[in-house]
Amino acid sequence: MMDNRKEQMENLEKEFKFCQKILNAIGDETRQHLLIIMMTSGECSGSDSAGY
């Protein structure tokens, strides 16, 4: 059981390190709030500033 827990912690550490940049990017509460609003609004068309 101890080996399994150690393995789980090691996997969690790897996943955390993998996600570290995105976690830093959304670390600001204002950014988190804006992301939540965008995700829950139902509008997923993105920005039209690229001219696509």
mmCIF entry with sequence, helices, sheets and N, C-alpha, C, O atoms, coordinates in Angstrom:
data_MODEL
# 
_entry.id   MODEL 
# 
_entity.id                         1 
_entity.type                       polymer 
_entity.pdbx_number_of_molecules   1 
# 
_entity_poly.entity_id                      1 
_entity_poly.type                           'polypeptide(L)' 
_entity_poly.nstd_linkage                   no 
_entity_poly.nstd_monomer                   no 
_entity_poly.pdbx_seq_one_letter_code       MMDNRKEQMENLEKEFKFCQKILNAIGDETRQHLLIIMMTSGECSGSDSAGY 
_entity_poly.pdbx_seq_one_letter_code_can   MMDNRKEQMENLEKEFKFCQKILNAIGDETRQHLLIIMMTSGECSGSDSAGY 
_entity_poly.pdbx_strand_id                 A 
# 
loop_
_entity_poly_seq.entity_id 
_entity_poly_seq.num 
_entity_poly_seq.mon_id 
_entity_poly_seq.hetero 
1 1  MET n 
1 2  MET n 
1 3  ASP n 
1 4  ASN n 
1 5  ARG n 
1 6  LYS n 
1 7  GLU n 
1 8  GLN n 
1 9  MET n 
1 10 GLU n 
1 11 ASN n 
1 12 LEU n 
1 13 GLU n 
1 14 LYS n 
1 15 GLU n 
1 16 PHE n 
1 17 LYS n 
1 18 PHE n 
1 19 CYS n 
1 20 GLN n 
1 21 LYS n 
1 22 ILE n 
1 23 LEU n 
1 24 ASN n 
1 25 ALA n 
1 26 ILE n 
1 27 GLY n 
1 28 ASP n 
1 29 GLU n 
1 30 THR n 
1 31 ARG n 
1 32 GLN n 
1 33 HIS n 
1 34 LEU n 
1 35 LEU n 
1 36 ILE n 
1 37 ILE n 
1 38 MET n 
1 39 MET n 
1 40 THR n 
1 41 SER n 
1 42 GLY n 
1 43 GLU n 
1 44 CYS n 
1 45 SER n 
1 46 GLY n 
1 47 SER n 
1 48 ASP n 
1 49 SER n 
1 50 ALA n 
1 51 GLY n 
1 52 TYR n 
# 
_struct_asym.id          A 
_struct_asym.entity_id   1 
# 
loop_
_struct_conf.conf_type_id 
_struct_conf.id 
_struct_conf.pdbx_PDB_helix_id 
_struct_conf.beg_label_comp_id 
_struct_conf.beg_label_asym_id 
_struct_conf.beg_label_seq_id 
_struct_conf.pdbx_beg_PDB_ins_code 
_struct_conf.end_label_comp_id 
_struct_conf.end_label_asym_id 
_struct_conf.end_label_seq_id 
_struct_conf.pdbx_end_PDB_ins_code 
_struct_conf.beg_auth_comp_id 
_struct_conf.beg_auth_asym_id 
_struct_conf.beg_auth_seq_id 
_struct_conf.end_auth_comp_id 
_struct_conf.end_auth_asym_id 
_struct_conf.end_auth_seq_id 
_struct_conf.pdbx_PDB_helix_class 
_struct_conf.details 
_struct_conf.pdbx_PDB_helix_length 
HELX_P HELX_P1 AA1 MET A 2  ? PHE A 18 ? MET A 2  PHE A 18 1 ? 17 
HELX_P HELX_P2 AA2 GLN A 20 ? ALA A 25 ? GLN A 20 ALA A 25 1 ? 6  
HELX_P HELX_P3 AA3 GLU A 29 ? THR A 40 ? GLU A 29 THR A 40 1 ? 12 
# 
_struct_conf_type.id          HELX_P 
_struct_conf_type.criteria    ? 
_struct_conf_type.reference   ? 
# 
loop_
_atom_site.group_PDB 
_atom_site.id 
_atom_site.type_symbol 
_atom_site.label_atom_id 
_atom_site.label_alt_id 
_atom_site.label_comp_id 
_atom_site.label_asym_id 
_atom_site.label_entity_id 
_atom_site.label_seq_id 
_atom_site.pdbx_PDB_ins_code 
_atom_site.Cartn_x 
_atom_site.Cartn_y 
_atom_site.Cartn_z 
_atom_site.occupancy 
_atom_site.B_iso_or_equiv 
_atom_site.pdbx_formal_charge 
_atom_site.auth_seq_id 
_atom_site.auth_comp_id 
_atom_site.auth_asym_id 
_atom_site.auth_atom_id 
_atom_site.pdbx_PDB_model_num 
ATOM 1   N N  . MET A 1 1  ? 0.824   -1.196 0.000   1.00 0.00 ? 1  MET A N  1 
ATOM 2   C CA . MET A 1 1  ? 0.000   0.000  0.000   1.00 0.00 ? 1  MET A CA 1 
ATOM 3   C C  . MET A 1 1  ? 0.869   1.261  0.000   1.00 0.00 ? 1  MET A C  1 
ATOM 4   O O  . MET A 1 1  ? 0.536   2.241  -0.666  1.00 0.00 ? 1  MET A O  1 
ATOM 5   N N  . MET A 1 2  ? 1.953   1.241  0.726   1.00 0.00 ? 2  MET A N  1 
ATOM 6   C CA . MET A 1 2  ? 2.834   2.399  0.785   1.00 0.00 ? 2  MET A CA 1 
ATOM 7   C C  . MET A 1 2  ? 3.457   2.681  -0.573  1.00 0.00 ? 2  MET A C  1 
ATOM 8   O O  . MET A 1 2  ? 3.608   3.841  -0.956  1.00 0.00 ? 2  MET A O  1 
ATOM 9   N N  . ASP A 1 3  ? 3.823   1.623  -1.314  1.00 0.00 ? 3  ASP A N  1 
ATOM 10  C CA . ASP A 1 3  ? 4.407   1.809  -2.638  1.00 0.00 ? 3  ASP A CA 1 
ATOM 11  C C  . ASP A 1 3  ? 3.410   2.478  -3.577  1.00 0.00 ? 3  ASP A C  1 
ATOM 12  O O  . ASP A 1 3  ? 3.777   3.350  -4.366  1.00 0.00 ? 3  ASP A O  1 
ATOM 13  N N  . ASN A 1 4  ? 2.146   2.065  -3.488  1.00 0.00 ? 4  ASN A N  1 
ATOM 14  C CA . ASN A 1 4  ? 1.108   2.637  -4.337  1.00 0.00 ? 4  ASN A CA 1 
ATOM 15  C C  . ASN A 1 4  ? 0.928   4.125  -4.034  1.00 0.00 ? 4  ASN A C  1 
ATOM 16  O O  . ASN A 1 4  ? 0.786   4.939  -4.946  1.00 0.00 ? 4  ASN A O  1 
ATOM 17  N N  . ARG A 1 5  ? 0.936   4.465  -2.766  1.00 0.00 ? 5  ARG A N  1 
ATOM 18  C CA . ARG A 1 5  ? 0.780   5.875  -2.382  1.00 0.00 ? 5  ARG A CA 1 
ATOM 19  C C  . ARG A 1 5  ? 1.977   6.694  -2.868  1.00 0.00 ? 5  ARG A C  1 
ATOM 20  O O  . ARG A 1 5  ? 1.810   7.814  -3.351  1.00 0.00 ? 5  ARG A O  1 
ATOM 21  N N  . LYS A 1 6  ? 3.165   6.142  -2.743  1.00 0.00 ? 6  LYS A N  1 
ATOM 22  C CA . LYS A 1 6  ? 4.366   6.838  -3.212  1.00 0.00 ? 6  LYS A CA 1 
ATOM 23  C C  . LYS A 1 6  ? 4.292   7.038  -4.722  1.00 0.00 ? 6  LYS A C  1 
ATOM 24  O O  . LYS A 1 6  ? 4.631   8.105  -5.233  1.00 0.00 ? 6  LYS A O  1 
ATOM 25  N N  . GLU A 1 7  ? 3.850   6.009  -5.425  1.00 0.00 ? 7  GLU A N  1 
ATOM 26  C CA . GLU A 1 7  ? 3.708   6.098  -6.883  1.00 0.00 ? 7  GLU A CA 1 
ATOM 27  C C  . GLU A 1 7  ? 2.675   7.158  -7.259  1.00 0.00 ? 7  GLU A C  1 
ATOM 28  O O  . GLU A 1 7  ? 2.882   7.921  -8.202  1.00 0.00 ? 7  GLU A O  1 
ATOM 29  N N  . GLN A 1 8  ? 1.574   7.206  -6.530  1.00 0.00 ? 8  GLN A N  1 
ATOM 30  C CA . GLN A 1 8  ? 0.545   8.211  -6.790  1.00 0.00 ? 8  GLN A CA 1 
ATOM 31  C C  . GLN A 1 8  ? 1.087   9.622  -6.570  1.00 0.00 ? 8  GLN A C  1 
ATOM 32  O O  . GLN A 1 8  ? 0.805   10.530 -7.352  1.00 0.00 ? 8  GLN A O  1 
ATOM 33  N N  . MET A 1 9  ? 1.861   9.800  -5.509  1.00 0.00 ? 9  MET A N  1 
ATOM 34  C CA . MET A 1 9  ? 2.439   11.114 -5.227  1.00 0.00 ? 9  MET A CA 1 
ATOM 35  C C  . MET A 1 9  ? 3.442   11.519 -6.305  1.00 0.00 ? 9  MET A C  1 
ATOM 36  O O  . MET A 1 9  ? 3.502   12.685 -6.696  1.00 0.00 ? 9  MET A O  1 
ATOM 37  N N  . GLU A 1 10 ? 4.224   10.563 -6.781  1.00 0.00 ? 10 GLU A N  1 
ATOM 38  C CA . GLU A 1 10 ? 5.181   10.847 -7.850  1.00 0.00 ? 10 GLU A CA 1 
ATOM 39  C C  . GLU A 1 10 ? 4.456   11.226 -9.138  1.00 0.00 ? 10 GLU A C  1 
ATOM 40  O O  . GLU A 1 10 ? 4.876   12.142 -9.844  1.00 0.00 ? 10 GLU A O  1 
ATOM 41  N N  . ASN A 1 11 ? 3.365   10.519 -9.443  1.00 0.00 ? 11 ASN A N  1 
ATOM 42  C CA . ASN A 1 11 ? 2.569   10.846 -10.630 1.00 0.00 ? 11 ASN A CA 1 
ATOM 43  C C  . ASN A 1 11 ? 1.934   12.228 -10.503 1.00 0.00 ? 11 ASN A C  1 
ATOM 44  O O  . ASN A 1 11 ? 1.903   12.996 -11.464 1.00 0.00 ? 11 ASN A O  1 
ATOM 45  N N  . LEU A 1 12 ? 1.434   12.534 -9.320  1.00 0.00 ? 12 LEU A N  1 
ATOM 46  C CA . LEU A 1 12 ? 0.843   13.845 -9.083  1.00 0.00 ? 12 LEU A CA 1 
ATOM 47  C C  . LEU A 1 12 ? 1.886   14.946 -9.257  1.00 0.00 ? 12 LEU A C  1 
ATOM 48  O O  . LEU A 1 12 ? 1.596   15.995 -9.832  1.00 0.00 ? 12 LEU A O  1 
ATOM 49  N N  . GLU A 1 13 ? 3.088   14.709 -8.763  1.00 0.00 ? 13 GLU A N  1 
ATOM 50  C CA . GLU A 1 13 ? 4.174   15.679 -8.916  1.00 0.00 ? 13 GLU A CA 1 
ATOM 51  C C  . GLU A 1 13 ? 4.500   15.907 -10.390 1.00 0.00 ? 13 GLU A C  1 
ATOM 52  O O  . GLU A 1 13 ? 4.698   17.045 -10.815 1.00 0.00 ? 13 GLU A O  1 
ATOM 53  N N  . LYS A 1 14 ? 4.556   14.826 -11.168 1.00 0.00 ? 14 LYS A N  1 
ATOM 54  C CA . LYS A 1 14 ? 4.839   14.944 -12.602 1.00 0.00 ? 14 LYS A CA 1 
ATOM 55  C C  . LYS A 1 14 ? 3.744   15.737 -13.306 1.00 0.00 ? 14 LYS A C  1 
ATOM 56  O O  . LYS A 1 14 ? 4.031   16.608 -14.127 1.00 0.00 ? 14 LYS A O  1 
ATOM 57  N N  . GLU A 1 15 ? 2.490   15.431 -12.983 1.00 0.00 ? 15 GLU A N  1 
ATOM 58  C CA . GLU A 1 15 ? 1.368   16.138 -13.601 1.00 0.00 ? 15 GLU A CA 1 
ATOM 59  C C  . GLU A 1 15 ? 1.377   17.617 -13.220 1.00 0.00 ? 15 GLU A C  1 
ATOM 60  O O  . GLU A 1 15 ? 1.108   18.481 -14.054 1.00 0.00 ? 15 GLU A O  1 
ATOM 61  N N  . PHE A 1 16 ? 1.686   17.896 -11.969 1.00 0.00 ? 16 PHE A N  1 
ATOM 62  C CA . PHE A 1 16 ? 1.742   19.281 -11.511 1.00 0.00 ? 16 PHE A CA 1 
ATOM 63  C C  . PHE A 1 16 ? 2.829   20.046 -12.253 1.00 0.00 ? 16 PHE A C  1 
ATOM 64  O O  . PHE A 1 16 ? 2.604   21.170 -12.701 1.00 0.00 ? 16 PHE A O  1 
ATOM 65  N N  . LYS A 1 17 ? 3.999   19.446 -12.382 1.00 0.00 ? 17 LYS A N  1 
ATOM 66  C CA . LYS A 1 17 ? 5.097   20.093 -13.102 1.00 0.00 ? 17 LYS A CA 1 
ATOM 67  C C  . LYS A 1 17 ? 4.733   20.310 -14.568 1.00 0.00 ? 17 LYS A C  1 
ATOM 68  O O  . LYS A 1 17 ? 5.076   21.339 -15.152 1.00 0.00 ? 17 LYS A O  1 
ATOM 69  N N  . PHE A 1 18 ? 4.036   19.340 -15.162 1.00 0.00 ? 18 PHE A N  1 
ATOM 70  C CA . PHE A 1 18 ? 3.611   19.454 -16.555 1.00 0.00 ? 18 PHE A CA 1 
ATOM 71  C C  . PHE A 1 18 ? 2.651   20.634 -16.736 1.00 0.00 ? 18 PHE A C  1 
ATOM 72  O O  . PHE A 1 18 ? 2.686   21.312 -17.763 1.00 0.00 ? 18 PHE A O  1 
ATOM 73  N N  . CYS A 1 19 ? 1.804   20.875 -15.749 1.00 0.00 ? 19 CYS A N  1 
ATOM 74  C CA . CYS A 1 19 ? 0.780   21.923 -15.833 1.00 0.00 ? 19 CYS A CA 1 
ATOM 75  C C  . CYS A 1 19 ? 1.226   23.252 -15.232 1.00 0.00 ? 19 CYS A C  1 
ATOM 76  O O  . CYS A 1 19 ? 0.439   24.198 -15.185 1.00 0.00 ? 19 CYS A O  1 
ATOM 77  N N  . GLN A 1 20 ? 2.453   23.339 -14.779 1.00 0.00 ? 20 GLN A N  1 
ATOM 78  C CA . GLN A 1 20 ? 2.905   24.503 -14.031 1.00 0.00 ? 20 GLN A CA 1 
ATOM 79  C C  . GLN A 1 20 ? 2.756   25.816 -14.799 1.00 0.00 ? 20 GLN A C  1 
ATOM 80  O O  . GLN A 1 20 ? 2.348   26.820 -14.215 1.00 0.00 ? 20 GLN A O  1 
ATOM 81  N N  . LYS A 1 21 ? 3.075   25.832 -16.081 1.00 0.00 ? 21 LYS A N  1 
ATOM 82  C CA . LYS A 1 21 ? 2.981   27.079 -16.850 1.00 0.00 ? 21 LYS A CA 1 
ATOM 83  C C  . LYS A 1 21 ? 1.539   27.567 -16.949 1.00 0.00 ? 21 LYS A C  1 
ATOM 84  O O  . LYS A 1 21 ? 1.267   28.755 -16.779 1.00 0.00 ? 21 LYS A O  1 
ATOM 85  N N  . ILE A 1 22 ? 0.622   26.651 -17.223 1.00 0.00 ? 22 ILE A N  1 
ATOM 86  C CA . ILE A 1 22 ? -0.780  27.070 -17.331 1.00 0.00 ? 22 ILE A CA 1 
ATOM 87  C C  . ILE A 1 22 ? -1.320  27.488 -15.971 1.00 0.00 ? 22 ILE A C  1 
ATOM 88  O O  . ILE A 1 22 ? -2.126  28.415 -15.886 1.00 0.00 ? 22 ILE A O  1 
ATOM 89  N N  . LEU A 1 23 ? -0.889  26.820 -14.911 1.00 0.00 ? 23 LEU A N  1 
ATOM 90  C CA . LEU A 1 23 ? -1.325  27.216 -13.575 1.00 0.00 ? 23 LEU A CA 1 
ATOM 91  C C  . LEU A 1 23 ? -0.826  28.615 -13.238 1.00 0.00 ? 23 LEU A C  1 
ATOM 92  O O  . LEU A 1 23 ? -1.548  29.397 -12.618 1.00 0.00 ? 23 LEU A O  1 
ATOM 93  N N  . ASN A 1 24 ? 0.386   28.933 -13.635 1.00 0.00 ? 24 ASN A N  1 
ATOM 94  C CA . ASN A 1 24 ? 0.907   30.290 -13.426 1.00 0.00 ? 24 ASN A CA 1 
ATOM 95  C C  . ASN A 1 24 ? 0.123   31.298 -14.253 1.00 0.00 ? 24 ASN A C  1 
ATOM 96  O O  . ASN A 1 24 ? -0.153  32.404 -13.788 1.00 0.00 ? 24 ASN A O  1 
ATOM 97  N N  . ALA A 1 25 ? -0.234  30.925 -15.466 1.00 0.00 ? 25 ALA A N  1 
ATOM 98  C CA . ALA A 1 25 ? -0.958  31.835 -16.358 1.00 0.00 ? 25 ALA A CA 1 
ATOM 99  C C  . ALA A 1 25 ? -2.340  32.173 -15.821 1.00 0.00 ? 25 ALA A C  1 
ATOM 100 O O  . ALA A 1 25 ? -2.804  33.303 -15.972 1.00 0.00 ? 25 ALA A O  1 
ATOM 101 N N  . ILE A 1 26 ? -3.000  31.207 -15.195 1.00 0.00 ? 26 ILE A N  1 
ATOM 102 C CA . ILE A 1 26 ? -4.346  31.466 -14.674 1.00 0.00 ? 26 ILE A CA 1 
ATOM 103 C C  . ILE A 1 26 ? -4.341  31.690 -13.170 1.00 0.00 ? 26 ILE A C  1 
ATOM 104 O O  . ILE A 1 26 ? -5.393  31.673 -12.532 1.00 0.00 ? 26 ILE A O  1 
ATOM 105 N N  . GLY A 1 27 ? -3.165  31.897 -12.607 1.00 0.00 ? 27 GLY A N  1 
ATOM 106 C CA . GLY A 1 27 ? -3.046  32.078 -11.165 1.00 0.00 ? 27 GLY A CA 1 
ATOM 107 C C  . GLY A 1 27 ? -3.732  33.330 -10.645 1.00 0.00 ? 27 GLY A C  1 
ATOM 108 O O  . GLY A 1 27 ? -4.162  33.353 -9.492  1.00 0.00 ? 27 GLY A O  1 
ATOM 109 N N  . ASP A 1 28 ? -3.844  34.340 -11.437 1.00 0.00 ? 28 ASP A N  1 
ATOM 110 C CA . ASP A 1 28 ? -4.472  35.585 -11.038 1.00 0.00 ? 28 ASP A CA 1 
ATOM 111 C C  . ASP A 1 28 ? -5.983  35.373 -10.921 1.00 0.00 ? 28 ASP A C  1 
ATOM 112 O O  . ASP A 1 28 ? -6.596  34.790 -11.816 1.00 0.00 ? 28 ASP A O  1 
ATOM 113 N N  . GLU A 1 29 ? -6.582  35.837 -9.835  1.00 0.00 ? 29 GLU A N  1 
ATOM 114 C CA . GLU A 1 29 ? -8.017  35.636 -9.612  1.00 0.00 ? 29 GLU A CA 1 
ATOM 115 C C  . GLU A 1 29 ? -8.868  36.271 -10.705 1.00 0.00 ? 29 GLU A C  1 
ATOM 116 O O  . GLU A 1 29 ? -9.896  35.715 -11.092 1.00 0.00 ? 29 GLU A O  1 
ATOM 117 N N  . THR A 1 30 ? -8.450  37.422 -11.202 1.00 0.00 ? 30 THR A N  1 
ATOM 118 C CA . THR A 1 30 ? -9.209  38.082 -12.264 1.00 0.00 ? 30 THR A CA 1 
ATOM 119 C C  . THR A 1 30 ? -9.206  37.234 -13.524 1.00 0.00 ? 30 THR A C  1 
ATOM 120 O O  . THR A 1 30 ? -10.243 37.084 -14.170 1.00 0.00 ? 30 THR A O  1 
ATOM 121 N N  . ARG A 1 31 ? -8.056  36.678 -13.882 1.00 0.00 ? 31 ARG A N  1 
ATOM 122 C CA . ARG A 1 31 ? -7.982  35.809 -15.065 1.00 0.00 ? 31 ARG A CA 1 
ATOM 123 C C  . ARG A 1 31 ? -8.847  34.575 -14.873 1.00 0.00 ? 31 ARG A C  1 
ATOM 124 O O  . ARG A 1 31 ? -9.537  34.146 -15.798 1.00 0.00 ? 31 ARG A O  1 
ATOM 125 N N  . GLN A 1 32 ? -8.811  33.998 -13.666 1.00 0.00 ? 32 GLN A N  1 
ATOM 126 C CA . GLN A 1 32 ? -9.634  32.823 -13.388 1.00 0.00 ? 32 GLN A CA 1 
ATOM 127 C C  . GLN A 1 32 ? -11.108 33.165 -13.567 1.00 0.00 ? 32 GLN A C  1 
ATOM 128 O O  . GLN A 1 32 ? -11.858 32.395 -14.168 1.00 0.00 ? 32 GLN A O  1 
ATOM 129 N N  . HIS A 1 33 ? -11.518 34.302 -13.054 1.00 0.00 ? 33 HIS A N  1 
ATOM 130 C CA . HIS A 1 33 ? -12.916 34.722 -13.166 1.00 0.00 ? 33 HIS A CA 1 
ATOM 131 C C  . HIS A 1 33 ? -13.316 34.903 -14.630 1.00 0.00 ? 33 HIS A C  1 
ATOM 132 O O  . HIS A 1 33 ? -14.387 34.464 -15.049 1.00 0.00 ? 33 HIS A O  1 
ATOM 133 N N  . LEU A 1 34 ? -12.448 35.550 -15.400 1.00 0.00 ? 34 LEU A N  1 
ATOM 134 C CA . LEU A 1 34 ? -12.734 35.744 -16.825 1.00 0.00 ? 34 LEU A CA 1 
ATOM 135 C C  . LEU A 1 34 ? -12.823 34.410 -17.564 1.00 0.00 ? 34 LEU A C  1 
ATOM 136 O O  . LEU A 1 34 ? -13.700 34.229 -18.409 1.00 0.00 ? 34 LEU A O  1 
ATOM 137 N N  . LEU A 1 35 ? -11.924 33.478 -17.254 1.00 0.00 ? 35 LEU A N  1 
ATOM 138 C CA . LEU A 1 35 ? -11.970 32.162 -17.892 1.00 0.00 ? 35 LEU A CA 1 
ATOM 139 C C  . LEU A 1 35 ? -13.258 31.429 -17.554 1.00 0.00 ? 35 LEU A C  1 
ATOM 140 O O  . LEU A 1 35 ? -13.859 30.796 -18.422 1.00 0.00 ? 35 LEU A O  1 
ATOM 141 N N  . ILE A 1 36 ? -13.685 31.509 -16.304 1.00 0.00 ? 36 ILE A N  1 
ATOM 142 C CA . ILE A 1 36 ? -14.930 30.852 -15.895 1.00 0.00 ? 36 ILE A CA 1 
ATOM 143 C C  . ILE A 1 36 ? -16.115 31.451 -16.643 1.00 0.00 ? 36 ILE A C  1 
ATOM 144 O O  . ILE A 1 36 ? -16.992 30.722 -17.108 1.00 0.00 ? 36 ILE A O  1 
ATOM 145 N N  . ILE A 1 37 ? -16.144 32.767 -16.760 1.00 0.00 ? 37 ILE A N  1 
ATOM 146 C CA . ILE A 1 37 ? -17.228 33.427 -17.501 1.00 0.00 ? 37 ILE A CA 1 
ATOM 147 C C  . ILE A 1 37 ? -17.231 32.967 -18.954 1.00 0.00 ? 37 ILE A C  1 
ATOM 148 O O  . ILE A 1 37 ? -18.287 32.649 -19.502 1.00 0.00 ? 37 ILE A O  1 
ATOM 149 N N  . MET A 1 38 ? -16.065 32.930 -19.577 1.00 0.00 ? 38 MET A N  1 
ATOM 150 C CA . MET A 1 38 ? -15.995 32.505 -20.979 1.00 0.00 ? 38 MET A CA 1 
ATOM 151 C C  . MET A 1 38 ? -16.416 31.048 -21.144 1.00 0.00 ? 38 MET A C  1 
ATOM 152 O O  . MET A 1 38 ? -17.101 30.706 -22.108 1.00 0.00 ? 38 MET A O  1 
ATOM 153 N N  . MET A 1 39 ? -16.010 30.187 -20.208 1.00 0.00 ? 39 MET A N  1 
ATOM 154 C CA . MET A 1 39 ? -16.347 28.765 -20.321 1.00 0.00 ? 39 MET A CA 1 
ATOM 155 C C  . MET A 1 39 ? -17.826 28.511 -20.097 1.00 0.00 ? 39 MET A C  1 
ATOM 156 O O  . MET A 1 39 ? -18.396 27.604 -20.703 1.00 0.00 ? 39 MET A O  1 
ATOM 157 N N  . THR A 1 40 ? -18.455 29.299 -19.237 1.00 0.00 ? 40 THR A N  1 
ATOM 158 C CA . THR A 1 40 ? -19.865 29.061 -18.924 1.00 0.00 ? 40 THR A CA 1 
ATOM 159 C C  . THR A 1 40 ? -20.821 29.842 -19.807 1.00 0.00 ? 40 THR A C  1 
ATOM 160 O O  . THR A 1 40 ? -22.031 29.621 -19.753 1.00 0.00 ? 40 THR A O  1 
ATOM 161 N N  . SER A 1 41 ? -20.297 30.755 -20.622 1.00 0.00 ? 41 SER A N  1 
ATOM 162 C CA . SER A 1 41 ? -21.177 31.580 -21.454 1.00 0.00 ? 41 SER A CA 1 
ATOM 163 C C  . SER A 1 41 ? -21.773 30.813 -22.627 1.00 0.00 ? 41 SER A C  1 
ATOM 164 O O  . SER A 1 41 ? -22.805 31.209 -23.168 1.00 0.00 ? 41 SER A O  1 
ATOM 165 N N  . GLY A 1 42 ? -21.129 29.719 -23.023 1.00 0.00 ? 42 GLY A N  1 
ATOM 166 C CA . GLY A 1 42 ? -21.624 28.948 -24.149 1.00 0.00 ? 42 GLY A CA 1 
ATOM 167 C C  . GLY A 1 42 ? -21.116 29.449 -25.480 1.00 0.00 ? 42 GLY A C  1 
ATOM 168 O O  . GLY A 1 42 ? -21.352 28.815 -26.509 1.00 0.00 ? 42 GLY A O  1 
ATOM 169 N N  . GLU A 1 43 ? -20.433 30.558 -25.483 1.00 0.00 ? 43 GLU A N  1 
ATOM 170 C CA . GLU A 1 43 ? -19.866 31.110 -26.714 1.00 0.00 ? 43 GLU A CA 1 
ATOM 171 C C  . GLU A 1 43 ? -18.433 30.629 -26.851 1.00 0.00 ? 43 GLU A C  1 
ATOM 172 O O  . GLU A 1 43 ? -17.578 30.971 -26.034 1.00 0.00 ? 43 GLU A O  1 
ATOM 173 N N  . CYS A 1 44 ? -18.171 29.847 -27.867 1.00 0.00 ? 44 CYS A N  1 
ATOM 174 C CA . CYS A 1 44 ? -16.826 29.304 -28.069 1.00 0.00 ? 44 CYS A CA 1 
ATOM 175 C C  . CYS A 1 44 ? -16.270 29.687 -29.433 1.00 0.00 ? 44 CYS A C  1 
ATOM 176 O O  . CYS A 1 44 ? -15.413 28.992 -29.978 1.00 0.00 ? 44 CYS A O  1 
ATOM 177 N N  . SER A 1 45 ? -16.755 30.783 -29.975 1.00 0.00 ? 45 SER A N  1 
ATOM 178 C CA . SER A 1 45 ? -16.331 31.160 -31.322 1.00 0.00 ? 45 SER A CA 1 
ATOM 179 C C  . SER A 1 45 ? -14.950 31.785 -31.350 1.00 0.00 ? 45 SER A C  1 
ATOM 180 O O  . SER A 1 45 ? -14.335 31.860 -32.414 1.00 0.00 ? 45 SER A O  1 
ATOM 181 N N  . GLY A 1 46 ? -14.447 32.235 -30.214 1.00 0.00 ? 46 GLY A N  1 
ATOM 182 C CA . GLY A 1 46 ? -13.119 32.831 -30.168 1.00 0.00 ? 46 GLY A CA 1 
ATOM 183 C C  . GLY A 1 46 ? -13.127 34.258 -30.672 1.00 0.00 ? 46 GLY A C  1 
ATOM 184 O O  . GLY A 1 46 ? -14.180 34.841 -30.933 1.00 0.00 ? 46 GLY A O  1 
ATOM 185 N N  . SER A 1 47 ? -11.949 34.799 -30.801 1.00 0.00 ? 47 SER A N  1 
ATOM 186 C CA . SER A 1 47 ? -11.789 36.177 -31.250 1.00 0.00 ? 47 SER A CA 1 
ATOM 187 C C  . SER A 1 47 ? -11.785 36.232 -32.767 1.00 0.00 ? 47 SER A C  1 
ATOM 188 O O  . SER A 1 47 ? -11.296 35.319 -33.432 1.00 0.00 ? 47 SER A O  1 
ATOM 189 N N  . ASP A 1 48 ? -12.329 37.301 -33.303 1.00 0.00 ? 48 ASP A N  1 
ATOM 190 C CA . ASP A 1 48 ? -12.344 37.484 -34.750 1.00 0.00 ? 48 ASP A CA 1 
ATOM 191 C C  . ASP A 1 48 ? -11.198 38.382 -35.195 1.00 0.00 ? 48 ASP A C  1 
ATOM 192 O O  . ASP A 1 48 ? -11.140 38.788 -36.356 1.00 0.00 ? 48 ASP A O  1 
ATOM 193 N N  . SER A 1 49 ? -10.286 38.695 -34.276 1.00 0.00 ? 49 SER A N  1 
ATOM 194 C CA . SER A 1 49 ? -9.203  39.623 -34.596 1.00 0.00 ? 49 SER A CA 1 
ATOM 195 C C  . SER A 1 49 ? -8.205  39.044 -35.586 1.00 0.00 ? 49 SER A C  1 
ATOM 196 O O  . SER A 1 49 ? -7.454  39.794 -36.208 1.00 0.00 ? 49 SER A O  1 
ATOM 197 N N  . ALA A 1 50 ? -8.180  37.727 -35.745 1.00 0.00 ? 50 ALA A N  1 
ATOM 198 C CA . ALA A 1 50 ? -7.254  37.100 -36.689 1.00 0.00 ? 50 ALA A CA 1 
ATOM 199 C C  . ALA A 1 50 ? -7.793  37.151 -38.112 1.00 0.00 ? 50 ALA A C  1 
ATOM 200 O O  . ALA A 1 50 ? -7.063  36.865 -39.061 1.00 0.00 ? 50 ALA A O  1 
ATOM 201 N N  . GLY A 1 51 ? -9.055  37.510 -38.269 1.00 0.00 ? 51 GLY A N  1 
ATOM 202 C CA . GLY A 1 51 ? -9.642  37.626 -39.595 1.00 0.00 ? 51 GLY A CA 1 
ATOM 203 C C  . GLY A 1 51 ? -10.063 36.305 -40.200 1.00 0.00 ? 51 GLY A C  1 
ATOM 204 O O  . GLY A 1 51 ? -10.194 36.206 -41.421 1.00 0.00 ? 51 GLY A O  1 
ATOM 205 N N  . TYR A 1 52 ? -10.279 35.292 -39.389 1.00 0.00 ? 52 TYR A N  1 
ATOM 206 C CA . TYR A 1 52 ? -10.696 33.983 -39.901 1.00 0.00 ? 52 TYR A CA 1 
ATOM 207 C C  . TYR A 1 52 ? -12.186 33.904 -40.017 1.00 0.00 ? 52 TYR A C  1 
ATOM 208 O O  . TYR A 1 52 ? -12.719 32.875 -40.431 1.00 0.00 ? 52 TYR A O  1 
# 
